Amino acid sequence: DLCPPLLYPTYAQSKARTAVGLGISSREFSSKYISTNSSAKIEQMRNMSELGDLAHFPGGVVVKNEEGEIIAGIGVSGASGDQDEEL
């Protein structure tokens, strides 16, 4: 994804923070706002990302226990967003 390797840990942490903090994958976070085709909603997502250090691109997933409770968020960076999420 042409991201400089120096930023891989930072992006991975943001992706994990998004997943555990919002309870949805970073891909879902992005899709929730982009799918509206509303410039106001897209700007809201960007502001949330900046102020909350959240990631609005794939690679952050939620980990739940058998009861469905969120126990962790995992963020991966270094490849394409789809590949990050697959790992």
C-alpha positions in Angstrom: 0.0 0.0 0.0 3.1 2.2 -0.4 3.1 3.1 3.3 6.6 3.7 4.6 7.7 0.8 6.9 8.5 3.3 9.7 4.7 3.8 10.0 3.6 0.2 10.0 3.5 0.0 13.9 1.6 3.3 14.1 -1.0 2.3 11.6 -1.4 -1.2 13.1 -2.0 0.3 16.5 -4.6 2.7 15.1 -6.4 -0.1 13.3 -6.5 -2.2 16.6 -7.7 0.9 18.5 -10.5 1.4 16.0 -11.6 -2.2 16.3 -11.7 -2.5 20.0 -12.9 1.1 20.6 -15.8 1.0 18.2 -16.5 -2.7 18.3 -16.3 -3.0 14.6 -13.5 -3.6 12.1 -11.7 -0.7 10.7 -13.2 -1.6 7.3 -16.7 -1.5 8.7 -15.9 1.9 10.3 -15.0 3.3 6.9 -17.8 1.6 5.0 -20.4 3.0 7.5 -19.5 6.6 6.6 -18.4 6.3 2.9 -21.5 4.3 1.9 -23.7 7.3 2.7 -22.1 9.3 -0.1 -22.5 12.3 2.2 -19.6 14.7 2.3 -20.6 15.7 5.8 -20.4 12.0 7.0 -17.1 11.4 5.3 -15.7 14.6 6.9 -17.0 13.3 10.3 -15.2 10.0 9.8 -12.0 11.9 8.9 -12.3 14.0 12.0 -13.0 11.0 14.2 -10.0 9.3 12.7 -7.7 12.3 13.4 -8.9 13.3 16.8 -9.4 9.7 18.1 -6.3 8.2 16.3 -8.6 5.8 14.5 -8.0 4.1 11.2 -10.5 4.3 8.3 -8.9 1.6 6.2 -8.9 -2.2 6.4 -6.6 -4.1 8.7 -8.2 -3.8 12.2 -10.4 -6.6 13.4 -12.3 -7.3 16.6 -11.6 -10.4 18.7 -14.5 -11.8 20.8 -14.7 -14.5 23.3 -17.3 -17.4 23.2 -19.9 -15.1 24.9 -19.5 -12.5 22.2 -17.7 -10.0 24.4 -14.9 -7.9 22.9 -11.6 -9.0 24.4 -9.1 -7.4 21.9 -8.5 -5.6 18.7 -5.8 -6.7 16.3 -4.3 -4.4 13.8 -2.0 -5.4 10.9 -0.1 -3.1 8.6 2.5 -3.5 5.9 0.6 -5.0 2.9 -2.5 -4.0 1.1 -5.6 -3.3 3.4 -7.2 -6.6 2.2 -4.0 -8.5 2.9 -3.6 -6.9 6.3 -7.2 -7.8 7.3 -6.7 -11.4 6.0 -3.7 -11.9 8.2 
